[in-house]
Amino acid sequence: MLTRRQILTASIAAAAAAIPTTAGLTRRMPSSNRPVPTVTVWATTKHPIPKLPTLAAMLQRYAELITPAWGVSAHIVAGTHPNPRTWNLGFVDVDENFGGGVLAYHGFDGRLPLAFIDVPACLAADGNVTEGATHELAEMMVNPNCGYWADAASFNPSGGLSQELLALEIADPVEGYAFALDGLKVSDFVFPAYFELWRDGRIDYAGAIASPQQVGQGGYQAVRTALGVHERVGPDARLLKCERHTGIMRRWHNPEKA
């Protein structure tokens, strides 16, 4: 079984080989024909969190909210330990790879997607672990290897290629918004209309933002240009620092914006 440090090392190595050149900036979107993955939910944290069957049931209902809009699904099961044959979402204590302050991250170990929820950091920032868990599940379902980007030319009525790509991370722009599901707080997420102006309908599930590409209260959006990746942040963004590779995404909490 791979340790988290081995997974991180493999992710960064894969990312270094996969980062596109300026000429390689292209639009990449998820496929609705992907097989339905099983996501094993497990915990090693010593902090109190909801029981794993309760979390798995809630995460399953949350995944079913994402399916109609994005055409991707997931089968969520509770487990006692990481399963090397499935996707994984783990609730852990302070992550030794990054130190304190990491809320959560999702990544790709070169074979299967995975996500980690730093329980003490999430409890300090949100008072719960379910917002972080649903945030990462949503993004893992739609962008499992952190490699999908939307061409910002979607907003240009004249068409053509843009000089910007927007990371297809569907919870980041609405990081500051949540709603209740099964009595638990869960992360808001955006619909395809956020990235594609020609679509009709709501921009995000909770109805928090009014227009495409808007970064909501407490949110952020990774933007890739020929010069690299930078973040657009909304008012009161909790993001202190965000690093993105093709194979891994991680974020630090800014305690001054709690």
N, C-alpha and C positions, 0 to 999 in steps of 0.2 A: 504494500500500500504506500502510495506517495505521501510524504509529509508535506505540510503547507509550504515549507521553505523550498522543497524540490519542485512543487507545483509553480511557485513564484519564479524560480530560476528558469524553468522550462517555458513559462509564459513570456518572460522578458526576452529570452533567446528567440522564440518564435516571432515575437513582435519586431525585433530588430531586423529580421529577414524579410518581414512582410510590409514594413512601412513604405508607402508608395512614393515615387519620385514626383516632381511637379507635373510631369507629363502624364502621370498615372492617376490623377484625381478623377475618379469616376463615380457614378451613382451606383450604390449597392443597396438593395432592399431585401427583406426576408422573403423566403419562399413559403407559400401556404401549403405546399406539397410535402413539407418535412414530416417525417414520422413523429407520432406523439411520444415525447420522452417521458420516462419515469423520473421524478425528482424525489430523492430520499432526504427526509428531514431528520436531523439528529442533533444531539446536544452533548457538549462536554462541560458546559458552564456550571459553576457552583452557585450561581445566583438564581433566585426564584424566577421562573418563567412559566407561562401556561403549559399544561401537559402536552406532550408531543402529539397525541391523537387529536387534541383540540386544535393545536396549531395546524396540523396537516389538513383537517377538515376545513378550517377557515381559509387556508391557502388554496385549497381546491376550489372553493366557491369564488375566491378572488380571481384565480386563473380563468374561470368560466366567464367572468366579466370581460376579460381581455380578448377571448376567442372571437366573438362576433365582429369586433372592430378590426383585429389584426390577422385573423385567419390562422392563428397558431394555438396549440393546446398543450396541456401538461397533465400528467397523472401524478398526484402527490401522495406519497406514502410516508408513514412514520417508521423510523428505524432506530436501532440502538448504536449504530456506528456508521462511518462513511461506507458507501457501497461502490466499489470500483467499476461496477457494471452499469451504473446509472448516473444521471446528473445528481449533484449533492448540494444541499443547503444546510449549513451547520451553524449552530449557536455556540459561540466560544467565548472565553474570557480574553483579557487583553492580548492582542495579537503580537506575538514576539517578532514578526517580520517588520512591523512598522512602528511599534511603540504605542503609547497611549494616544487616544484622540481619534483613532480610526473608527468611524461608525460602522461601515460595512463595505464590502466590495464583491464584485462578481468578475469571473475570469474564465480562462480556458487552459486546461493542462496539456494541450496538444492533442487531446483525444475527446474529452468530454467537458462540458461547462460545469461550473461550480460557483457557489457563493458562500461567503462567511459573514455572520452577523456578530459584531463585537458587543456582547451583552452589556458590560458595565458602561461602555461609551454611549450606547443607545439609551440605557436607562437614565444616564446623566443628562443627555440632550433632549430626549423626547418623553421620558417617563414610562416608556414601553419599548418592547422589541418588535412589535408587529408592524409599525410603520417602516422600519428599516428592512424587515424581512420581505414585506410585500413590494417595496421599492425595488429590491434586488431581484425578486422573482419576476416582476413585470419586465425588467430590462433583460434578464437572462432568457426569458421566453422569446422576446422579439429580436434581441441582438446577442445571441449566445456566445459569440467569440469576440465581442466588442469591435467587430469589423465592419458593420453596416453604417453607411453614411447616406444622407439625402442631399441631392444637389439643390442648393439654395436658388437655382434658376426656376424652381417651382413657383417662385413669387414674381417672376418677371413675365408680364403678359406677352412680351415679344419673343419669348422662348430663348433658346441658345444655352450654352454652358455658362455656369457661374464660376467665379473665382473662389467661392466658398462652398464647403460641405458642412452639413449639420449632423452631428453624431445622433444616431438613431437610439438615443437613450430616453425612453418614454416617460420616466418619472422625474428626471432632473429639472425640466423647466417648471414643474409644479411641486418642487420639493417642500414648499411651505404649506401645502394644503393636504388635508386628510378627510376621510369620512368613516363612518362606522359600519362594520360588517360583523355579524354574529357577536355584537357587543364589544368588539375590539377595534381600535383605531388602525386604519390601513391607508396606504399611500394613494394619493390621486395619481392619474396617469393621462397622457395625451392620446388623442385619436390621430389617425393618418391625416386628418384635415390640418393638424398643426404643421405638417411638413409640406402638404400639397394644397395650394390655394384653390384649385379647381374643385375640390371636394365640398359637398354640402354637409351640414350638421354641426354638432357640438365640437369644440376644440379639445376639451378634456372631460373626463368622466364627471367630476364634481361641478363643472360649470364655473370654474374659478377665473379663467382667462377668456378674453373676448375676441382675440384675433390671432392668426397664424404667426408663428415665430416670436410671439410675446413671451418674455421671461417673467414669470409670476413672482409674487412676494416670496422671498426666501429661496428662489430657484436659481438655476444656472443652465447654460447651454454651451457645450463644447463645439467650437467652430474650427475647422481645418482649412488653412490656406496654403499657398506655396511656401510661406514662411514658417509654417508649423501649426501647432494647436494652441488656441487660447480660449478663455472662458468669458462668455457674457453672463453677467450676474444681475439678478433682480434686486429690488429693495430688500434690505435686511437679510441678504444672503448669508447662510450659515457656513458657506464654504470658506475655509481658511486656505486650503491648497488642494488642487486636484491634479492628478497625474494620470495620463492615459497612454496605454500602448495598445496595439492591435489585440493582444492577448489578455489584458487585465485593466481593470478600472478601479481606482480607490480614491476615497475622499477623506479629508480630515475635518473635524468639527471645529468651528470657531467659537470658543466659550463665550465671547463677548456678544454673540448673536443668538444665544440660547433662548 
